[in-house]
């Protein structure tokens, strides 16, 4: 599909139209919106924050958050589909950790700034 140049019909100056040209792609906006939607749930936010600091299995995440293993598995699936976490297998056990990408790093930093907490040593 050909990209259409977007202009603001009521733009006050060229700067306003330059802003439209710099607007992120629809795919980028959708990915960020999905990540933020997933982190809008307190349980997922708690799990995400934990996995930004360590790699854990479902049982340990459940114990740390006071949730059932099935509930944790549900939240992990959503976080993984949003690209916020990754998993790896060690024997029969799956281990989860925060994804290693710029968006995850910035979200982690933002969460800690807003909550006024610091990373554990």
TORSE-235134 format. One record per residue (C-alpha): x, y, z. Coordinates in Angstrom, 3 decimals. Layout:
BEGIN
<node><X>X</X><Y>Y</Y><Z>Z</Z></node>
...
This chain:
BEGIN
<node><X>0.000</X><Y>0.000</Y><Z>0.000</Z></node>
<node><X>1.391</X><Y>3.398</Y><Z>-0.953</Z></node>
<node><X>2.053</X><Y>5.701</Y><Z>1.946</Z></node>
<node><X>-0.017</X><Y>8.866</Y><Z>1.805</Z></node>
<node><X>1.615</X><Y>12.099</Y><Z>2.931</Z></node>
<node><X>-0.470</X><Y>13.386</Y><Z>5.778</Z></node>
<node><X>-0.826</X><Y>17.082</Y><Z>6.389</Z></node>
<node><X>-2.779</X><Y>18.983</Y><Z>8.972</Z></node>
<node><X>-5.372</X><Y>21.112</Y><Z>7.163</Z></node>
<node><X>-5.380</X><Y>23.697</Y><Z>9.956</Z></node>
<node><X>-1.644</X><Y>23.638</Y><Z>10.726</Z></node>
<node><X>-0.309</X><Y>26.932</Y><Z>11.966</Z></node>
<node><X>3.165</X><Y>26.337</Y><Z>10.597</Z></node>
<node><X>5.405</X><Y>23.808</Y><Z>8.855</Z></node>
<node><X>6.562</X><Y>22.461</Y><Z>12.249</Z></node>
<node><X>3.082</X><Y>21.043</Y><Z>12.829</Z></node>
<node><X>3.204</X><Y>19.143</Y><Z>9.543</Z></node>
<node><X>6.759</X><Y>17.922</Y><Z>10.281</Z></node>
<node><X>5.417</X><Y>16.425</Y><Z>13.496</Z></node>
<node><X>2.890</X><Y>14.377</Y><Z>11.536</Z></node>
<node><X>5.687</X><Y>13.063</Y><Z>9.290</Z></node>
<node><X>7.599</X><Y>11.877</Y><Z>12.377</Z></node>
<node><X>4.583</X><Y>10.076</Y><Z>13.830</Z></node>
<node><X>5.373</X><Y>6.410</Y><Z>14.622</Z></node>
<node><X>4.013</X><Y>3.737</Y><Z>12.318</Z></node>
<node><X>0.711</X><Y>2.037</Y><Z>13.045</Z></node>
<node><X>2.594</X><Y>-1.171</Y><Z>13.944</Z></node>
<node><X>4.788</X><Y>0.669</Y><Z>16.453</Z></node>
<node><X>1.823</X><Y>2.408</Y><Z>18.045</Z></node>
<node><X>-0.066</X><Y>-0.911</Y><Z>18.276</Z></node>
<node><X>2.906</X><Y>-2.665</Y><Z>19.945</Z></node>
<node><X>3.335</X><Y>0.092</Y><Z>22.528</Z></node>
<node><X>-0.402</X><Y>0.251</Y><Z>23.211</Z></node>
<node><X>-0.508</X><Y>-3.529</Y><Z>23.739</Z></node>
<node><X>2.465</X><Y>-3.419</Y><Z>26.114</Z></node>
<node><X>0.897</X><Y>-0.613</Y><Z>28.124</Z></node>
<node><X>-2.477</X><Y>-2.377</Y><Z>28.156</Z></node>
<node><X>-0.833</X><Y>-5.494</Y><Z>29.589</Z></node>
<node><X>0.984</X><Y>-3.479</Y><Z>32.251</Z></node>
<node><X>-2.286</X><Y>-1.791</Y><Z>33.198</Z></node>
<node><X>-3.167</X><Y>-4.890</Y><Z>35.214</Z></node>
<node><X>-1.619</X><Y>-4.785</Y><Z>38.729</Z></node>
<node><X>-0.818</X><Y>-8.517</Y><Z>38.729</Z></node>
<node><X>0.965</X><Y>-8.353</Y><Z>35.381</Z></node>
<node><X>2.782</X><Y>-5.190</Y><Z>36.407</Z></node>
<node><X>4.015</X><Y>-6.934</Y><Z>39.561</Z></node>
<node><X>5.144</X><Y>-10.005</Y><Z>37.586</Z></node>
<node><X>6.843</X><Y>-7.834</Y><Z>34.950</Z></node>
<node><X>8.718</X><Y>-5.852</Y><Z>37.605</Z></node>
<node><X>9.875</X><Y>-9.078</Y><Z>39.278</Z></node>
<node><X>11.082</X><Y>-10.523</Y><Z>35.970</Z></node>
<node><X>13.018</X><Y>-7.339</Y><Z>35.225</Z></node>
<node><X>15.246</X><Y>-8.335</Y><Z>38.147</Z></node>
<node><X>15.463</X><Y>-12.100</Y><Z>37.921</Z></node>
<node><X>14.609</X><Y>-15.198</Y><Z>35.937</Z></node>
<node><X>11.986</X><Y>-17.371</Y><Z>37.623</Z></node>
<node><X>9.709</X><Y>-20.337</Y><Z>37.099</Z></node>
<node><X>5.924</X><Y>-20.220</Y><Z>37.483</Z></node>
<node><X>5.978</X><Y>-21.798</Y><Z>40.951</Z></node>
<node><X>8.408</X><Y>-19.204</Y><Z>42.316</Z></node>
<node><X>6.535</X><Y>-16.332</Y><Z>40.667</Z></node>
<node><X>3.293</X><Y>-17.633</Y><Z>42.198</Z></node>
<node><X>4.914</X><Y>-17.819</Y><Z>45.648</Z></node>
<node><X>6.418</X><Y>-14.323</Y><Z>45.325</Z></node>
<node><X>3.133</X><Y>-12.739</Y><Z>44.212</Z></node>
<node><X>0.681</X><Y>-14.768</Y><Z>46.302</Z></node>
<node><X>-1.106</X><Y>-15.992</Y><Z>43.187</Z></node>
<node><X>-2.014</X><Y>-19.461</Y><Z>41.967</Z></node>
<node><X>0.192</X><Y>-21.097</Y><Z>39.339</Z></node>
<node><X>-2.631</X><Y>-21.148</Y><Z>36.740</Z></node>
<node><X>-3.235</X><Y>-17.413</Y><Z>37.264</Z></node>
<node><X>0.485</X><Y>-16.693</Y><Z>36.900</Z></node>
<node><X>0.631</X><Y>-18.800</Y><Z>33.729</Z></node>
<node><X>-2.260</X><Y>-16.798</Y><Z>32.266</Z></node>
<node><X>-0.511</X><Y>-13.490</Y><Z>32.997</Z></node>
<node><X>2.802</X><Y>-14.771</Y><Z>31.658</Z></node>
<node><X>1.151</X><Y>-15.759</Y><Z>28.379</Z></node>
<node><X>-0.216</X><Y>-12.229</Y><Z>27.949</Z></node>
<node><X>3.092</X><Y>-10.584</Y><Z>28.846</Z></node>
<node><X>4.927</X><Y>-12.859</Y><Z>26.435</Z></node>
<node><X>2.483</X><Y>-12.161</Y><Z>23.592</Z></node>
<node><X>3.102</X><Y>-8.426</Y><Z>24.135</Z></node>
<node><X>6.852</X><Y>-9.003</Y><Z>23.786</Z></node>
<node><X>7.592</X><Y>-7.979</Y><Z>27.360</Z></node>
<node><X>9.030</X><Y>-11.288</Y><Z>28.581</Z></node>
<node><X>10.809</X><Y>-14.306</Y><Z>27.155</Z></node>
<node><X>11.051</X><Y>-17.889</Y><Z>28.302</Z></node>
<node><X>13.547</X><Y>-20.707</Y><Z>28.238</Z></node>
<node><X>13.321</X><Y>-24.344</Y><Z>29.198</Z></node>
<node><X>15.578</X><Y>-26.025</Y><Z>31.731</Z></node>
<node><X>14.606</X><Y>-29.701</Y><Z>31.873</Z></node>
<node><X>10.880</X><Y>-29.843</Y><Z>32.529</Z></node>
<node><X>10.736</X><Y>-26.315</Y><Z>33.939</Z></node>
<node><X>10.110</X><Y>-23.093</Y><Z>32.006</Z></node>
<node><X>11.879</X><Y>-19.980</Y><Z>33.230</Z></node>
<node><X>10.758</X><Y>-16.444</Y><Z>32.440</Z></node>
<node><X>12.580</X><Y>-13.114</Y><Z>32.371</Z></node>
<node><X>12.046</X><Y>-9.635</Y><Z>30.972</Z></node>
<node><X>12.781</X><Y>-9.363</Y><Z>27.272</Z></node>
<node><X>16.076</X><Y>-7.724</Y><Z>26.377</Z></node>
<node><X>14.902</X><Y>-4.766</Y><Z>24.318</Z></node>
<node><X>14.763</X><Y>-1.003</Y><Z>24.543</Z></node>
<node><X>11.009</X><Y>-0.800</Y><Z>25.209</Z></node>
<node><X>11.254</X><Y>-3.176</Y><Z>28.180</Z></node>
<node><X>14.237</X><Y>-1.284</Y><Z>29.602</Z></node>
<node><X>12.389</X><Y>2.035</Y><Z>29.360</Z></node>
<node><X>9.152</X><Y>0.639</Y><Z>30.802</Z></node>
<node><X>11.075</X><Y>-0.882</Y><Z>33.706</Z></node>
<node><X>12.847</X><Y>2.408</Y><Z>34.371</Z></node>
<node><X>9.575</X><Y>4.350</Y><Z>34.132</Z></node>
<node><X>7.809</X><Y>2.019</Y><Z>36.574</Z></node>
<node><X>10.584</X><Y>2.474</Y><Z>39.113</Z></node>
<node><X>10.613</X><Y>6.254</Y><Z>38.618</Z></node>
<node><X>6.847</X><Y>6.531</Y><Z>39.084</Z></node>
<node><X>6.799</X><Y>4.202</Y><Z>42.098</Z></node>
<node><X>9.933</X><Y>5.851</Y><Z>43.517</Z></node>
<node><X>11.669</X><Y>2.564</Y><Z>44.075</Z></node>
<node><X>15.135</X><Y>1.444</Y><Z>43.151</Z></node>
<node><X>16.333</X><Y>-1.820</Y><Z>41.716</Z></node>
<node><X>17.402</X><Y>-4.368</Y><Z>44.302</Z></node>
<node><X>21.150</X><Y>-4.927</Y><Z>44.451</Z></node>
